């Protein structure tokens, strides 16, 4: 509903715009926004109903730990003056109340992965052991050389440094050793991620269910995944979990070293299925041990619908199949979410 109090504006052309805005709750935020709807019309009456397409109504307002979702309505009236008349207002749009959930959303969707490196190393094929060894050697050389370079440049006058300067491009003082350690940390994290991929080769584990899901989807657990281990697996747990993640960006650093940091924080999570397997022999398909069904109704009833301003800002929904092992690196398989319907998260 558009209401106009000034009769002088009647008869003029107007433009109504609805915008989804993602406000990042940080001291140095990078906000995101997306236009939901825009239309032009003539102000014929003081009160006018503007029909909205269904896609413009697939949104809601929300305030969480890291982000706030807002819907802004802006009206611009062409009143033939030097500056058009403008007005904007935040709209309150709600979804049905979500039930209270366990507070450890991060632990459910991103469980701590404690494992024994030597046991895991011995469980993977010889080829992959070689790759892990090479990656470890590369990491050692890069980190050691970079650290020595940072120490040299820290103790050397500015004109004699090799790589790390004592001042940034803005002329501000900086620590060569600190910068070298930061670079070593990034390199180490990248190499470790590559090593983890190799350490997962103690088994094959793949998602076989590719169909879209809705509020009433029920899938036999044994048809979700397929997998075969090279070694006997003891005391493993297979579970299916789903979660909401708040996404956004903020800035860190100063001067020429300002960088953009993207985050994705789990805020709500629900367990859809769990199966404990005491012993799975090597070479035996894991799907044969997964009895029962995975019902997706709790996911749609407990989580907020996906709503994003762009790929870095908004509320996302994720679900995944996890294989948790007490001594080997855990396995995770992300489920398909592109086909999720907003309406399925509303009451049936």
Protein Blocks (a to p, Z undefined) as FASTA:
>chain_A
ZZdfblklgoiacddddddddddddfbdcdddddfbdcddddfbfbdcddddfklmmccd
dddfkbccdddddddddehiabdcdddddddddddddddddfklmlmmmccddddfklmm
mmpcfklmmmmmmmmmmmmmmmmmmmmmmmmmmmpcfklcfklccbdfkopacdfklmmm
mmmmmmmmmmmmmmmmmmmmmpccddfblbdcdfklccdfklmpgcddfbdcehiadddd
ddddddddddedehjlbccddddddfbdcdfbdcddfbacehiafklmmgcjddfklmmm
mpccdddfblmbccddddddddddfkbccddddddfklpcfklmmcZZ
